[in-house]
Amino acid sequence: MRTTAIWAAALMVAGTAQAGPELVKFPSDYLKGIKYQDVDRADVKQYRELYTQPAVIEAVRKGKPIPSGAVLTLVQWSVEQDEKGVPKKGPDGRFIKKDIINHTIMEKRTGWGAEYPESLRNGEWEYAVYGPTMAFNPKANYKACFECHKPHEKQDFVISLAKLSNTFPAASVVAKAPKGDVQIVAFQFMPGKISGTAGKPISFLNGDDSPHQIAVAGGGPKTAVLVRGQRASVTLDKPGEYGYICSLHPTMKGTIEVK
């Protein structure tokens, strides 16, 4: 975990310490906003909810930029599990939430972010983590937040933008899409290990209600971000065993054995 002191030192290198997670205050009224996404995270056995203000939804759905003052609140819940540790599902087919684990907040303000080096800066966004009792967590890995969102600059660093704008494809698109060699379902790669041939592409189909991005370890190929129903492939030219992850959800892992 990265402490606030270390993070502040990194900012000093950039020329100032007038930045950091302490700028983001806990949005005590987030439940009065709009819940725009629910996510069952089978990979980490969590249920997650995303909230924002009505003005943010209105702006984005009118094709306008995300406004200054936008706050996106991610609420992470533990879930009920059976005797084998498998998450239980309720009548609605979703995981049954149990206890709040964390609130992860991203907030955008005019002028924020200028102090960060370009390699980390996420526009005008800052991040903060607050625990289940709404206490600020100074030891959260804030650098990882910036690194995770950095590749999504073209969509204002918001990974869930398609959900926010209500443009995320419906579940029906999966049935119509060409099947991949690997299906992405419930935050898992299926199959988790697959054999391939050197120089021949291996395709992936995202069937999840969440975006994913395949990245081969060791600087190997990386696909574009895939929303539900989208397909992409990676090609490996040399025999060997290659691990890969979803770069948006690193707990998702798979293996390609190339012959």
KOLSE-993650 format. One line per field, with one value per residue: x, y, z of N, C-alpha, C in turn; residue in one letter; residue number from 0. Coordinates in steps of 0.1 Angstrom, whole numbers, plus 5000, padded with zeros to 4 digits. Each point is the difference from the previous one (the first is absolute). Layout:
BEGIN
nx = (X	...)
ny = (Y	...)
nz = (Z	...)
cax = (X	...)
cay = (Y	...)
caz = (Z	...)
cx = (X	...)
cy = (Y	...)
cz = (Z	...)
type = (A	...)
seq = (NUM	...)
//
This chain:
BEGIN
nx = (5008	4995	5008	4992	5008	5000	4986	5000	5009	4992	4991	5008	5003	4986	5004	4990	4994	4996	5000	4992	4999	5007	5002	4999	4989	4996	4994	4997	4997	5009	4993	5002	5011	5006	4995	5012	5005	4996	5010	4999	5009	4999	5009	4993	4989	4997	4991	4999	5000	4996	5003	4991	5003	4987	5007	5007	4990	4994	5011	5004	4987	5004	5010	4998	5011	5006	4991	5006	5004	5002	4991	5008	4990	5010	4989	5010	4993	5001	5000	4987	5006	5001	4998	4999	4995	4990	5001	4991	4989	4995	4987	5007	5006	5000	5013	5000	4998	5011	5013	4999	5009	4997	5003	5001	5006	4994	5007	4992	5011	4995	5011	4993	5010	5001	4999	4992	5010	5003	5010	4996	5001	4988	5004	4988	5002	4994	5007	4990	5005	4987	5003	4996	5008	5003	5010	5007	5004	5009	4998	4989	5000	5001	5013	4995	4993	5011	5007	4989	4998	5013	4999	4991	5010	4998	4997	5008	5008	4987	5003	4992	5006	5001	5001	5008	5004	4998	5012	5001	5006	4989	4995	4991	5009	5001	4987	5001	5009	5010	5000	5006	5013	5000	4991	4996	4999	4992	5007	4998	5012	4992	5009	5004	5001	5007	5000	5011	5000	5014	4997	4992	4991	4999	4987	4995	4990	4997	4996	5008	4994	5012	5007	5008	5013	5003	5009	5008	5004	5009	4991	4992	4992	4994	4988	4991	4994	4995	4989	4989	5003	5010	5007	5011	5011	5008	5012	5004	5012	5002	5004	4992	5001	4989	5002	4987	4996	4990	5004	4987	5001	5012	4989	4995	5003	5008	5001	5010	4999	5011	4996)
ny = (4988	5011	5006	5009	4997	4987	5000	5006	4991	4991	5006	4999	4988	4999	5005	4992	5003	5010	4988	4991	4988	5007	5004	4987	5007	4993	4995	5006	5007	4991	4995	5013	4994	4997	4988	5001	4993	4988	4995	4987	5002	4990	5007	5010	4994	5010	5008	5006	5012	5006	5011	5009	5013	5003	5010	4990	4993	5011	5005	4988	4998	5012	4992	5005	5008	4992	5006	5012	4994	4992	4992	4991	4993	4992	4993	4995	4990	4995	4987	4995	4990	4989	4988	5001	5011	4994	5012	5003	4996	5012	5002	5011	4989	5010	5003	4994	5013	5001	5003	5013	4999	5007	5013	4998	5012	5004	5011	5008	5008	5012	4998	4989	4994	5013	4997	4991	4991	5002	4993	5008	5012	5001	5009	5003	4987	4998	4992	4993	4994	4997	4996	4989	5005	5002	4992	5011	4994	5005	4987	5005	4992	5013	4996	4989	5009	5009	4990	4996	5013	5001	4987	5005	5007	4992	4994	5010	4990	5000	4989	5005	5007	4988	4996	5009	4998	4988	4998	4994	4992	4997	4992	5004	5010	4994	4997	5013	5002	5000	4987	5002	4999	5012	4995	5013	4993	5009	5009	4991	4995	4997	4991	4997	4988	5005	4991	5005	5006	4999	5013	4992	5009	5004	4997	5012	4995	5013	4992	5009	5003	4999	5011	4995	4997	4992	4996	4997	4992	5007	5009	4989	4995	5011	4995	5005	5009	4989	5006	4998	4988	5006	4999	4994	5002	4990	5004	4988	5005	4999	4987	4995	5002	5006	5008	5002	5013	5004	5010	4999	4987	5004	4998	5004	4988	4999	4989	5003	4988	5006	4993)
nz = (5000	4994	5009	5007	5010	4995	5000	5012	5003	4994	5006	5011	4995	4999	5012	5005	5012	4992	5003	4996	5005	5008	4988	4999	5003	5011	4989	5011	4989	4998	5010	5000	4995	4988	5002	4994	5009	4999	5008	4995	5010	4991	4994	5007	4996	4991	5006	4989	5005	4990	5007	4995	4998	5001	5005	5006	5004	5004	5005	5005	5003	5001	5002	5012	5002	5007	5008	5003	5010	4989	5006	4998	5005	5002	5003	5008	4997	5011	4997	5000	5007	4992	5004	4987	5005	4994	4993	5009	4993	4999	5002	5001	5005	5009	5003	5011	5001	5007	5000	5002	4990	4990	5001	4987	5002	4989	5001	4993	5000	4995	4993	5003	5005	5000	5013	4994	5000	4988	5005	5010	4996	5007	4991	5004	4999	5012	5008	5006	5010	5002	5012	5005	5009	4987	5006	4998	4989	5008	5002	4994	4990	5002	5000	5005	5007	5001	5004	5008	5003	5001	4997	5008	4996	4990	5011	5001	4998	4995	5007	5008	4991	4994	5012	5003	4988	5006	4996	5012	4991	4995	5009	4992	5001	5012	5000	4995	5009	4991	5003	5012	4998	5005	5009	5001	5011	5006	4993	4991	4998	4990	4999	5012	4994	4990	4991	4995	4988	5000	5001	5008	4997	5012	4999	5004	5006	5002	5009	5007	5011	4994	4998	4991	5004	4990	5009	4990	5009	5006	5000	5001	4990	4997	5003	4992	5006	5005	4994	5006	4995	5005	4989	5005	4994	5005	4995	5003	4997	5013	4999	5009	5013	4997	5011	5003	5001	5008	4992	4998	5000	5005	5008	4988	5000	4990	4993	4992	4996	4996	4989)
cax = (4992	5008	4995	4998	5013	5007	4993	5003	5014	5000	4994	5010	5009	4994	5001	4991	4993	4986	4992	4999	4986	4994	4991	4987	4993	4990	4987	4990	4987	5001	4988	4989	5003	4995	5008	5000	5005	5002	5009	5003	5014	5002	5014	5004	4989	4994	4990	5004	4990	5006	4990	5005	4990	4992	5005	5011	4993	4993	5010	5006	4990	4998	5012	5009	5011	4997	5002	5007	4991	4995	5005	4996	5002	5000	4998	5004	4993	5002	4988	4997	5006	4996	5010	5012	5005	4994	4990	4986	4993	4986	4990	5003	5012	5012	5006	4993	5010	5001	5005	5009	5014	5006	4994	5011	4994	5008	4994	5006	4999	5008	5013	5006	5008	5011	5012	5005	5008	4991	4999	4990	4988	4988	4992	4997	4994	5007	4994	5001	4993	4995	4996	4986	4995	5003	5013	5010	5011	5012	5009	4995	5010	4995	5007	4994	4988	5004	5006	4990	4991	5008	4999	4987	5000	4991	4986	5002	5005	4989	4999	4986	4993	4989	4989	4997	4993	4989	5003	5005	4991	4990	5004	4996	5011	5010	4995	5002	5014	5008	5006	5015	5007	4999	4989	5001	4987	5000	5014	5009	5003	4996	5007	5011	5012	4996	5011	5000	5011	5008	4997	4985	4993	4991	4990	4994	4986	4996	4986	4997	4993	5011	5011	5012	5011	5010	5014	5010	5011	5013	5000	4994	4989	4988	4989	4992	4990	4988	4987	4992	4997	5012	5010	5014	5009	5014	5008	5013	5008	5010	4995	5002	4988	4998	4990	4994	4990	4992	5008	4991	4997	5011	4998	4996	5012	4999	5012	5000	5011	5002	5008)
cay = (5012	5012	5010	5014	5006	4997	5006	5014	5002	4999	5012	5010	4999	5007	5014	5005	4990	5004	4990	4987	4995	5008	5009	4994	4998	4990	5005	4994	5000	4993	4992	5009	5001	4989	4988	4997	4986	4989	4990	4989	4997	4986	4998	5004	4997	5012	5007	5014	5010	5013	5011	5014	5010	5001	5010	4993	4991	5009	5005	4990	4995	5010	5000	5011	4994	4998	5014	5002	4997	4987	4990	4986	4993	4986	4994	4986	4991	4985	4993	4987	4989	4987	4993	4999	5013	5005	5010	4997	5009	5002	4998	5008	4995	5007	4996	5005	5008	4998	5012	5009	4998	5013	5009	5006	5012	5008	5013	5009	5015	5008	5003	4989	4991	5007	4997	4986	4998	4996	4985	4996	5009	4996	5012	5008	4991	4995	4988	4999	4988	5001	4986	4998	5010	5012	5005	5001	4990	5006	4989	4993	5000	5010	5000	4990	5006	5008	4991	4992	5009	5007	4996	5003	5014	5004	5000	5008	4991	4993	4987	4997	5010	4995	4998	5014	5006	4991	4995	4986	4990	4991	4986	4993	5001	4989	4989	5002	5001	4988	4995	5001	4988	5002	5008	5007	4999	5001	5004	4988	4995	4986	4993	5008	4997	4996	4997	5007	4997	5012	5008	5000	5008	4994	5011	5001	5007	5004	4997	5005	5013	5009	5000	4993	5002	4989	5004	4988	5004	5003	5010	4994	5007	5005	5004	5012	4997	4993	4999	4987	4997	5003	4989	5004	4988	5002	4990	4997	4994	4990	4990	5003	5002	5015	5004	5013	5005	5011	5011	5008	4992	4991	4987	4991	4994	4988	4995	4995	4991	5001	4989)
caz = (5000	4999	5010	4995	5000	4988	4988	5001	4996	4986	4996	5002	4988	4989	5002	5010	5008	5000	4992	5008	5004	5011	4993	4997	5012	4999	4995	5010	4993	4987	4998	4994	4986	4991	4999	4985	4997	5010	4995	5008	4997	5004	5002	5013	5008	5005	4993	4999	4995	4995	5001	4997	5001	4988	4990	4992	4990	4990	4991	4992	4991	4990	4992	5005	5009	5014	5005	5012	5012	4999	5010	4997	5013	4999	5013	4999	5010	5001	4996	5007	4993	5005	5008	4992	4997	4988	5003	4998	4992	5005	4990	4988	4993	5004	5013	5012	5007	5014	5007	4992	5002	4997	4990	4992	4994	4990	4999	4990	5003	4992	5006	5007	4992	4993	5007	4998	4988	4989	5000	5009	5000	4995	4997	5012	5010	5012	5006	5015	5005	5014	5005	5003	5009	4994	5004	4989	5000	4994	4996	4988	4989	4991	4987	4992	4994	4989	4989	4994	4992	4990	4986	4995	4998	4989	5006	5012	5010	5007	4994	5000	4993	4992	5009	5003	4989	4996	4987	5001	4992	5007	5001	4988	4990	5002	4993	4986	4997	4998	5012	5000	5006	5015	5003	5013	5007	5015	5004	4998	4986	4998	5010	5007	4993	4986	4991	4987	4991	4998	4988	4997	5010	5010	5001	5013	4999	5013	5002	5013	5002	5004	4990	5003	4991	5001	5000	5002	5010	4995	4989	4988	4994	5008	4992	5004	5010	4994	5007	4998	4986	4991	4998	4996	5000	5002	4992	5006	4989	5004	5009	5015	5008	5003	5009	4997	5010	4995	5006	5008	5011	5000	5007	4989	4994	4991	4995	4986	4997	4985	4995)
cx = (5009	4995	4999	5014	5009	4994	5003	5015	5000	4995	5011	5010	4994	4999	4991	4994	4985	4991	5000	4986	4993	4990	4986	4993	4989	4987	4989	4986	5000	4988	4988	5003	4994	5009	4999	5006	5001	5009	5002	5015	5003	5015	5005	4989	4994	4988	5003	4988	5007	4989	5007	4988	4991	5005	5011	4993	4994	5011	5005	4991	4996	5012	5010	5011	4995	5004	5009	4991	4995	5007	4995	5004	4998	4999	5002	4994	5006	4987	4998	5006	4995	5012	5013	5006	4995	4989	4986	4993	4985	4990	5002	5012	5013	5005	4992	5011	4999	5004	5009	5014	5007	4991	5012	4994	5010	4992	5008	4998	5009	5013	5007	5009	5013	5014	5007	5008	4990	4998	4989	4987	4988	4991	4999	4994	5010	4992	5002	4992	4996	4994	4985	4994	5002	5012	5009	5011	5013	5010	4996	5010	4995	5007	4994	4987	5003	5005	4989	4991	5008	4997	4986	4998	4989	4986	5001	5003	4990	4998	4985	4992	4989	4988	4995	4991	4989	5002	5006	4991	4991	5006	4997	5011	5009	4995	5002	5014	5007	5007	5015	5005	4999	4987	5003	4986	5002	5014	5009	5003	4997	5003	5011	5014	4997	5013	4998	5012	5007	4996	4985	4993	4991	4990	4993	4986	4996	4984	4996	4993	5011	5010	5012	5010	5011	5014	5009	5012	5013	5000	4994	4989	4989	4989	4994	4991	4988	4988	4993	4997	5012	5010	5013	5009	5015	5007	5014	5008	5010	4994	5003	4987	4999	4989	4994	4990	4990	5007	4990	4997	5011	4999	4996	5012	4997	5014	4998	5012	5001	5010	5005)
cy = (5012	5010	5013	5007	4998	5007	5015	5003	5000	5014	5012	4999	5008	5015	5006	4988	5004	4991	4987	4996	5008	5011	4995	4997	4989	5005	4994	4999	4991	4992	5008	5002	4989	4988	4996	4987	4991	4990	4989	4996	4986	4998	5004	4998	5012	5004	5015	5009	5013	5011	5013	5009	5001	5010	4994	4991	5008	5005	4990	4995	5010	5002	5011	4993	4998	5013	5000	4998	4986	4991	4986	4992	4985	4993	4985	4992	4986	4993	4988	4989	4987	4993	4998	5013	5006	5011	4995	5011	5001	4998	5008	4995	5006	4995	5007	5008	4999	5012	5009	4998	5014	5009	5006	5011	5006	5013	5009	5014	5007	5004	4989	4992	5006	4996	4987	4999	4995	4985	4995	5008	4994	5012	5008	4991	4997	4988	5000	4987	5002	4987	4999	5010	5014	5008	5000	4990	5006	4990	4993	5002	5010	5001	4990	5005	5007	4991	4992	5008	5007	4996	5005	5015	5005	5000	5007	4991	4992	4987	4996	5010	4995	4998	5014	5006	4992	4995	4986	4990	4991	4986	4992	5000	4988	4988	5001	5001	4987	4996	5002	4986	5000	5009	5007	5000	5000	5003	4988	4998	4985	4995	5008	4997	4994	4998	5008	4996	5013	5007	5000	5007	4992	5011	4999	5007	5004	4998	5006	5014	5010	5000	4991	5003	4990	5006	4988	5005	5002	5009	4994	5008	5004	5004	5014	4996	4995	5001	4988	4998	5003	4989	5006	4987	5005	4989	4999	4992	4989	4990	5004	5001	5015	5002	5013	5003	5009	5012	5009	4993	4989	4987	4990	4995	4988	4996	4996	4992	4999	4989	5003)
cz = (5000	5009	4994	5000	4988	4988	5000	4995	4984	4994	5001	4989	4988	5002	5011	5007	5001	4992	5009	5004	5010	4994	4999	5013	4998	4996	5008	4994	4988	4998	4995	4985	4993	5001	4985	4997	5012	4993	5010	4996	5006	5003	5013	5010	5007	4991	5000	4994	4996	5000	4995	5001	4987	4989	4991	4990	4989	4989	4991	4990	4990	4992	5005	5009	5014	5007	5012	5012	5000	5010	4997	5013	4997	5014	4998	5012	5001	4997	5008	4991	5006	5006	4992	4996	4987	5004	4998	4992	5005	4989	4987	4992	5003	5013	5011	5008	5015	5007	4991	5004	4998	4991	4993	4991	4990	4998	4990	5003	4991	5007	5007	4990	4993	5007	4997	4987	4989	4999	5009	4999	4993	4998	5013	5011	5012	5005	5015	5004	5015	5004	5003	5010	4995	5004	4988	5002	4994	4994	4987	4989	4990	4987	4991	4994	4987	4988	4993	4991	4989	4986	4994	4999	4990	5005	5014	5012	5008	4993	4998	4991	4991	5009	5004	4989	4994	4986	5001	4993	5009	5000	4987	4989	5001	4991	4985	4996	4997	5013	4999	5005	5015	5002	5014	5006	5015	5005	5000	4985	4999	4986	5006	4993	4986	4992	4987	4991	4997	4987	4997	5011	5009	5003	5014	4998	5014	5001	5013	4999	5006	4989	5005	4989	5002	4998	5003	5008	4992	4988	4987	4995	5010	4991	5003	5012	4993	5009	4996	4985	4991	5001	4996	5001	5003	4992	5006	4990	5005	5010	5014	5007	5004	5009	4994	5010	4992	5007	5008	5014	5002	5007	4990	4993	4991	4994	4985	4998	4984	4996	4986)
type = (M	R	T	T	A	I	W	A	A	A	L	M	V	A	G	T	A	Q	A	G	P	E	L	V	K	F	P	S	D	Y	L	K	G	I	K	Y	Q	D	V	D	R	A	D	V	K	Q	Y	R	E	L	Y	T	Q	P	A	V	I	E	A	V	R	K	G	K	P	I	P	S	G	A	V	L	T	L	V	Q	W	S	V	E	Q	D	E	K	G	V	P	K	K	G	P	D	G	R	F	I	K	K	D	I	I	N	H	T	I	M	E	K	R	T	G	W	G	A	E	Y	P	E	S	L	R	N	G	E	W	E	Y	A	V	Y	G	P	T	M	A	F	N	P	K	A	N	Y	K	A	C	F	E	C	H	K	P	H	E	K	Q	D	F	V	I	S	L	A	K	L	S	N	T	F	P	A	A	S	V	V	A	K	A	P	K	G	D	V	Q	I	V	A	F	Q	F	M	P	G	K	I	S	G	T	A	G	K	P	I	S	F	L	N	G	D	D	S	P	H	Q	I	A	V	A	G	G	G	P	K	T	A	V	L	V	R	G	Q	R	A	S	V	T	L	D	K	P	G	E	Y	G	Y	I	C	S	L	H	P	T	M	K	G	T	I	E	V	K)
seq = (0	1	2	3	4	5	6	7	8	9	10	11	12	13	14	15	16	17	18	19	20	21	22	23	24	25	26	27	28	29	30	31	32	33	34	35	36	37	38	39	40	41	42	43	44	45	46	47	48	49	50	51	52	53	54	55	56	57	58	59	60	61	62	63	64	65	66	67	68	69	70	71	72	73	74	75	76	77	78	79	80	81	82	83	84	85	86	87	88	89	90	91	92	93	94	95	96	97	98	99	100	101	102	103	104	105	106	107	108	109	110	111	112	113	114	115	116	117	118	119	120	121	122	123	124	125	126	127	128	129	130	131	132	133	134	135	136	137	138	139	140	141	142	143	144	145	146	147	148	149	150	151	152	153	154	155	156	157	158	159	160	161	162	163	164	165	166	167	168	169	170	171	172	173	174	175	176	177	178	179	180	181	182	183	184	185	186	187	188	189	190	191	192	193	194	195	196	197	198	199	200	201	202	203	204	205	206	207	208	209	210	211	212	213	214	215	216	217	218	219	220	221	222	223	224	225	226	227	228	229	230	231	232	233	234	235	236	237	238	239	240	241	242	243	244	245	246	247	248	249	250	251	252	253	254	255	256	257	258)
//
